[in-house]
């Protein structure tokens, strides 16, 4: 997919354009601009390289805006444009060939929205793409099929697809700095990831070779590799048994099928497959229980919406139990994942159901009222909170879509708080908790978002749903075409009648 960012349309021949976010406390925001432009040393055109500050909280007092660039002169005037009917020329002070400044009155930042900042000079102008993001949200441009958190070494691992430069690798992302600090080539089309509970091993599903590669942590050292079946088979979902880092359960997919995830679950001890696999149900998402004696699975591939619980011993999967209509949504396009919490002993689903280990639904989290119920979800018993990310409707997103993070009490399922983020690129694939108050999710257009969720743990009334708060900083963005070639997320053109 192409990155979903467009260029700003300059309103004149001598404009250098940027977007400023004006935001309010309680939520998150980001905004984007156009790309292009250039400039250089004289006699090149005036060009903006950055603005400071890039965002400010709504209701703030007046402030001084600095426009940094090249080839600026005393004729340059900063224009502030809240919308097409409210353009004002700010009294601009020439500082140097690389900077001009102007005061912005408090009345211009009184409410949530966007302002277009343009620089009008005597010479020809240019414009550049500039995306403003901010604390507590950071956007990192790196394509990832999946994401996993290493709590011991305090890093995130990303499976980078072959469609981008540096692909077919595992990237190591430091979420504190928002930087990719290293990467390791791993094989053809790395996809689903699973990390052992002691953070000793990272398992990587390699879709194009129908295999699983195990890496040692934190050095990403190459360890064992084994096949999960013949051509067209691949690891649709994987989970490492808690307390048993050498034991991996794999829900095997078949890319020749319309609904791939129906080749059963096989358990591997290192490279050795246990002889008894599960029946060939539609097994979209799998989880171990707390002592590796049972596996839970959900079906989000057909309208049966089954929940499965399967007994496990040294020979493999020995019993197969299920209940129909436990769930209520396909949760398109990336399926209805389930999440087992060993403290509560319950299973939580992306479509907001709370399920016992034998398939009883004992509660639900309230669905959103401002958008479709397609979610990513993470439970956290240490924080006694459940977090949901969903597409929401908003009127203040200039580029991309709005997504809202909600928090609920994990014990009684009651609402706590929410934060709405604008200008999110692509559709979220997976979401994980990191650190004391961090959340990360990856999207299918090549971004990873790092979000501070500390305010989500504070009670708020309904009026907080659409407030926004940003203390922004810029991120650069690649123009590279990004395609997430993930067989577990799309059907192959080759199908059979099964």
Buried (B, 14 or more C-beta within 10 A) or exposed (E): BEBBBEBBEBBEEBBBBBBBBBBBEBBBBBBBBBBEBEBEEEEBBBBBBBBBBBBBBBBBEEBEBBBBBBBBBEEBBBBBBBEEEEBBEBEBBBEEBEBBBBBBEEEBBEEBBBBBBBBBBEBBBBBBBBBBBBBBBBBBBBBBBBBBBBEEEBBBBBBBBBBBEEBBBBBBBBBEEBEBEBBBEBBEBBBBBBBBBBBBBBBBBBBBBBBBBBBEBBEBEBBBBBEBBEEBBBBBBBBBBBBBBBBBBBBBBBBBBEBBBBBBBBBBEEEEBBEBBBEBBBBBBBBBBBEBEBBBBBBBBEEBBBBBBBBBEEEBBEEBEBBEEBBBBBBEEBBBBBBBBBEBEBBBBBBBBBBEBEBEBEEEBEBBEBBEBBBBBBBBBEBBBBBBBBBBBBEBBBBBBBBBBBBBBBEEBEBBBBBBBBBBBBBBBBBBBBBEBBBBBBBBBBBBBBBBBEBBBEEBEEEBBBBBBBEBBBBEBEEEEBBBBBBBBEEBEEBEEE
